[in-house]
């Protein structure tokens, strides 16, 4: 199987005061945002639009609250719900990572339980058993979405018009 590299265009974290973040929410400066354990997280709409204008694919690694906000604002967005093969594996991964204390791990597990109930609102569900397998499944989804008629018909019609112009 051919492995396709994934490029992470930005993992930029902008640290701003809570008041500034809330002001930006009011000004509708985020494509999506959410609050978790007292911290805000969000995707600035200008950064996303900039990448799209450059012709790049934009993949947001966000939680369900943000994903559903994106769906409301970008109707043709493709939502992929990434799940562990088993709940215990999620717990083990969080513990092994060692980036959060036990309180935060328990909060994340509770949040995951709530998010699992929203999986039906997504276009695809990908089991994250091994990183390379999940990445290949996501890449297959991206390729398939590019081939969808409503996304590719314009290019096809241009080819037909070009061919008809040559025959005249």
ZAVO-517937 format. One record per residue (C-alpha): residue in three letters; x, y, z. Coordinates in Angstrom, 3 decimals. Example, Ala and Ser with C-alpha at 12.3 -4.5 7.8 and 13.67 -1.06 7.14 Angstrom:
// residues 2
 residu       c1       c2       c3
    ALA   12.300   -4.500    7.800
    SER   13.670   -1.060    7.140
***
This chain:
// residues 168
 residu       c1       c2       c3
    UNK    0.000    0.000    0.000
    UNK    1.322    3.441   -0.933
    UNK    1.954    5.756    1.995
    UNK    1.144    9.388    1.350
    UNK    2.852   11.962    3.539
    UNK    0.677   14.347    5.471
    UNK    1.905   17.878    5.887
    UNK    1.043   19.817    9.012
    UNK    0.800   23.407    7.822
    UNK    0.337   24.996   11.203
    UNK    0.298   23.988   14.794
    UNK    0.538   27.592   15.833
    UNK   -0.811   28.244   19.300
    UNK   -1.738   31.809   19.997
    UNK   -1.834   32.566   23.701
    UNK   -4.110   35.459   24.542
    UNK   -5.953   36.617   27.642
    UNK   -9.418   35.213   28.277
    UNK  -10.991   38.665   27.831
    UNK   -9.314   39.086   24.425
    UNK  -10.491   35.633   23.338
    UNK  -14.065   36.436   24.389
    UNK  -13.878   39.739   22.488
    UNK  -12.793   37.835   19.356
    UNK  -15.711   35.427   19.842
    UNK  -18.108   38.391   19.915
    UNK  -16.478   39.742   16.749
    UNK  -16.986   36.329   15.043
    UNK  -13.268   35.920   14.408
    UNK  -13.259   32.137   14.910
    UNK  -14.446   29.473   12.525
    UNK  -14.987   27.421   15.662
    UNK  -14.140   27.620   19.328
    UNK  -14.741   25.760   22.557
    UNK  -13.913   25.966   26.242
    UNK  -12.529   23.021   28.191
    UNK  -11.409   22.965   31.828
    UNK  -11.261   26.755   31.935
    UNK   -9.259   27.170   28.714
    UNK  -10.515   28.423   25.349
    UNK   -9.467   26.818   22.078
    UNK  -10.350   28.038   18.598
    UNK   -9.506   28.237   14.908
    UNK   -9.135   31.826   13.643
    UNK  -11.249   32.147   10.533
    UNK   -8.703   34.376    8.770
    UNK   -5.977   31.699    9.069
    UNK   -8.269   29.020    7.646
    UNK   -9.402   31.245    4.773
    UNK   -5.781   32.142    4.012
    UNK   -4.851   28.467    3.583
    UNK   -7.935   27.758    1.469
    UNK   -7.118   30.720   -0.803
    UNK   -3.647   29.210   -1.261
    UNK   -5.371   26.075   -2.569
    UNK   -4.416   23.973    0.440
    UNK   -6.481   21.377    2.253
    UNK   -7.338   22.465    5.773
    UNK   -7.640   19.795    8.422
    UNK   -8.733   20.938   11.841
    UNK   -8.123   18.706   14.841
    UNK  -11.024   19.883   16.970
    UNK  -13.649   18.578   19.329
    UNK  -17.321   17.989   18.537
    UNK  -18.522   21.419   19.668
    UNK  -16.156   23.053   17.192
    UNK  -16.887   20.555   14.434
    UNK  -20.599   21.248   14.622
    UNK  -19.892   24.996   14.509
    UNK  -17.832   24.424   11.359
    UNK  -20.710   22.439    9.813
    UNK  -23.044   25.417   10.336
    UNK  -20.607   27.884    8.746
    UNK  -19.093   25.702    6.006
    UNK  -21.854   23.505    4.633
    UNK  -19.562   21.402    2.438
    UNK  -17.055   20.732    5.234
    UNK  -16.287   17.050    5.705
    UNK  -16.418   15.903    9.310
    UNK  -14.362   12.856   10.296
    UNK  -14.866   11.421   13.776
    UNK  -11.703    9.763   15.036
    UNK  -12.243    7.034   17.644
    UNK   -9.966    4.688   19.551
    UNK  -10.491    0.950   18.989
    UNK  -11.705    0.695   22.594
    UNK  -12.460    3.095   25.445
    UNK   -9.723    1.539   27.592
    UNK   -7.182    2.383   24.880
    UNK   -8.189    6.049   25.088
    UNK   -7.644    5.990   28.843
    UNK   -4.295    4.222   28.421
    UNK   -3.162    6.712   25.776
    UNK   -4.023    9.667   27.999
    UNK   -2.186    8.157   30.962
    UNK    0.873    7.173   28.869
    UNK    1.093   10.656   27.351
    UNK    1.621   12.059   30.824
    UNK    0.591   15.591   29.869
    UNK   -2.402   15.816   32.217
    UNK   -3.100   15.089   35.854
    UNK   -5.695   12.500   36.910
    UNK   -8.444   15.147   37.207
    UNK   -7.876   16.276   33.614
    UNK   -7.741   12.668   32.371
    UNK  -11.093   11.922   34.027
    UNK  -12.563   15.091   32.504
    UNK  -11.296   14.060   29.063
    UNK  -12.798   10.576   29.437
    UNK  -16.156   12.065   30.454
    UNK  -15.959   14.459   27.494
    UNK  -15.129   11.570   25.149
    UNK  -18.225    9.716   26.352
    UNK  -20.377   12.747   25.500
    UNK  -18.651   13.187   22.141
    UNK  -19.184    9.530   21.157
    UNK  -22.914   10.256   21.315
    UNK  -22.467   12.879   18.566
    UNK  -20.590   10.654   16.092
    UNK  -23.751   10.227   13.997
    UNK  -23.519   13.910   13.038
    UNK  -20.219   13.305   11.220
    UNK  -19.712   12.189    7.629
    UNK  -17.182    9.479    8.463
    UNK  -15.911    7.542   11.460
    UNK  -12.271    6.432   11.431
    UNK  -10.893    4.013   14.000
    UNK   -7.481    5.192   15.170
    UNK   -5.921    1.794   15.822
    UNK   -2.479    2.667   14.427
    UNK   -1.522    6.159   13.296
    UNK   -0.510    5.102    9.781
    UNK   -3.748    3.135    9.283
    UNK   -5.890    6.044   10.442
    UNK   -3.898    8.454    8.258
    UNK   -4.409    6.233    5.202
    UNK   -8.155    6.029    5.884
    UNK   -8.364    9.809    6.190
    UNK   -6.370   10.255    2.991
    UNK   -8.744    7.840    1.210
    UNK  -11.676    9.966    2.390
    UNK  -10.018   13.120    1.062
    UNK   -9.374   11.468   -2.325
    UNK  -12.952   10.206   -2.501
    UNK  -14.348   13.619   -1.596
    UNK  -12.321   15.230   -4.389
    UNK  -13.940   12.794   -6.823
    UNK  -17.513   13.567   -5.718
    UNK  -19.541   14.799   -8.659
    UNK  -20.548   18.095   -7.050
    UNK  -16.876   18.893   -6.350
    UNK  -15.473   17.870   -9.742
    UNK  -18.256   18.517  -12.281
    UNK  -17.011   22.044  -13.031
    UNK  -13.621   20.761  -14.197
    UNK  -15.307   18.118  -16.329
    UNK  -17.623   20.675  -17.940
    UNK  -14.641   22.934  -18.708
    UNK  -12.968   20.032  -20.516
    UNK  -16.148   19.431  -22.547
    UNK  -16.421   23.115  -23.415
    UNK  -12.776   23.168  -24.437
    UNK  -13.295   20.135  -26.672
    UNK  -16.456   21.661  -28.210
    UNK  -14.534   24.898  -28.888
    UNK  -11.851   22.953  -30.813
    UNK  -14.476   21.274  -33.004
    UNK  -16.105   24.559  -34.064
***
